[in-house]
Amino acid sequence: MPIYEYTCKACGKNFETLVLGSDTPKCPACNSEDLARLMSKCGFVSKSTGPGGQIQTTTSAGSSSCAGCSSKNCSSCSTSATIG
């Protein structure tokens, strides 16, 4: 299910919300529907075989917080630290 990032044009609050089907999202701060959808930064995990046959894991994450914590930096999130 898609989670989108928005900024409210009425009060300026940035937030994430789950959008189901034809639901119209509303700002949690002021209940306005005058929103702009933001381009979300995403992360990835890449696994490859390195020298000596060892598995190497490379991760990259955006600056928005993930659903697993309130951190703004996913490298500090214990959820992403255990991937691999």
Number of C-alpha atoms within 10 A of each C-alpha: 7 9 12 15 18 22 17 21 14 14 14 13 14 17 17 20 14 11 13 11 7 6 8 9 18 16 22 14 13 12 12 14 14 14 20 12 13 13 9 14 11 11 13 9 12 10 11 11 10 10 8 6 8 9 11 12 13 11 15 12 16 15 14 18 16 18 10 11 13 11 14 13 14 22 15 11 16 11 13 17 11 7 10 12
